[in-house]
Amino acid sequence: MYNHVTVGSNDLEKSRAFFDAALGPLGMTCTPSEGRLRYTGDGTVLVVLTPRDGNAATFGNGVTIGLRAESPEAVDGFYAGGMANGGICEGPPGVRPGSPFRNYVAYMRDPEGNKFCCLWPNPEYAQGMVIKKD
């Protein structure tokens, strides 16, 4: 269980447009404060901030932040909102071929290059993480 996730931004205004549009369909809202954006919803927190050390914000190679959605439509809204506000497609919404759990997911990078996965867990397979047998 995590308490919060933090990603860096070089342009908080651009990041706010992206995250407001992408996270709104997931029920997350923003509380901005000096030098940061704080998104909350369903007991989770995502912080977007300018790095304190004054260096440029960069993304971590191999790092993906996974966000849970309440429906496939919320995944679609996450993707559409983010893509309309500077998102970079890493995999459009849908069930991934060969996915053992048959979850509905979308992958996208924010304007700074941070990679996000939005996932709706298929209820048939989410219980106990049962792998689908083809």
C-alpha positions in Angstrom: 0.0 0.0 0.0 1.4 3.4 -0.9 0.8 6.7 0.7 1.4 8.9 -2.3 3.3 9.1 -5.6 5.2 12.2 -6.8 6.2 13.1 -10.3 8.2 16.1 -11.4 7.1 18.9 -13.8 8.9 21.6 -15.6 5.6 23.4 -16.4 2.9 23.1 -13.7 0.3 24.9 -15.9 0.7 22.4 -18.7 0.8 19.6 -16.2 -2.4 20.8 -14.6 -4.3 20.8 -17.9 -3.1 17.3 -18.6 -3.8 15.9 -15.1 -7.1 17.7 -14.6 -8.4 16.1 -17.9 -6.9 12.7 -17.3 -7.6 12.3 -13.6 -11.1 13.9 -13.6 -12.8 10.8 -15.0 -11.2 8.8 -12.2 -12.8 11.0 -9.6 -9.5 12.7 -8.6 -9.5 16.5 -7.8 -6.7 19.0 -7.6 -5.7 21.1 -4.7 -2.9 23.4 -6.0 -0.4 25.0 -3.7 2.9 26.9 -4.3 5.1 24.8 -6.6 2.9 21.7 -6.6 -0.4 20.1 -7.6 -2.0 17.6 -5.2 -4.6 15.2 -6.7 -6.7 13.2 -4.3 -9.4 10.6 -4.7 -10.4 7.2 -3.2 -7.7 7.5 -0.6 -4.9 8.0 -3.0 -2.6 11.0 -3.6 -0.6 12.0 -6.7 1.6 15.0 -6.3 3.0 16.9 -9.3 5.8 19.3 -8.4 8.8 21.3 -9.6 12.0 19.6 -8.3 13.3 21.3 -5.2 16.9 21.0 -6.3 16.3 23.4 -9.2 17.2 20.8 -11.8 14.9 19.8 -14.7 12.2 17.2 -14.0 12.8 13.9 -15.8 11.0 10.6 -15.9 12.3 7.3 -14.6 13.0 4.7 -17.3 11.0 1.5 -16.6 8.7 3.3 -14.1 4.9 3.1 -14.6 2.4 4.5 -12.2 -0.8 2.5 -12.2 -4.2 4.1 -11.5 -7.4 2.1 -10.9 -10.6 3.0 -12.6 -14.2 2.1 -11.7 -15.2 1.3 -15.2 -13.9 0.9 -18.8 -15.6 4.2 -19.6 -13.4 5.9 -16.9 -10.3 4.4 -18.5 -11.5 5.8 -21.9 -12.1 9.2 -20.2 -8.6 9.2 -18.6 -7.0 8.4 -22.0 -9.1 10.9 -24.0 -8.6 13.7 -21.5 -4.9 13.2 -21.3 -4.3 12.8 -25.0 -6.2 16.0 -25.7 -3.9 17.8 -23.3 -0.4 16.8 -24.4 -0.4 13.1 -23.5 1.7 10.6 -25.5 0.1 7.3 -26.3 1.8 4.2 -25.0 -1.1 1.9 -25.6 -4.8 2.9 -26.3 -7.7 1.7 -24.2 -8.6 -2.0 -24.5 -7.8 -5.5 -23.4 -4.2 -6.3 -24.2 -3.7 -9.4 -26.4 -2.2 -12.1 -24.3 -3.1 -10.4 -21.0 -3.6 -13.2 -18.5 -6.1 -11.2 -16.4 -8.1 -9.6 -19.3 -8.1 -6.2 -17.6 -9.1 -3.1 -19.5 -6.2 -0.7 -19.6 -4.7 2.4 -21.3 -1.1 3.6 -21.2 0.0 7.1 -21.7 2.9 9.5 -20.9 2.3 12.9 -19.4 3.9 16.0 -21.1 7.1 15.4 -19.0 7.3 11.7 -20.1 6.1 10.1 -16.9 4.3 6.8 -17.8 0.8 6.1 -16.4 -1.4 3.0 -16.7 -5.1 3.3 -16.1 -6.7 0.0 -15.3 -10.2 -1.4 -14.8 -9.8 -4.8 -13.2 -12.0 -7.4 -14.9 -14.2 -8.5 -12.0 -14.3 -12.1 -13.3 -10.5 -12.4 -12.9 -9.7 -9.7 -10.3 -11.0 -11.9 -7.4 -8.0 -13.8 -6.3 -6.1 -12.7 -9.4 -7.1 -15.9 -11.3 -5.4 -16.3 -14.6 -7.7 -16.8 -17.6 -7.2 -20.1 -19.4 -7.5 -19.8 -23.1 
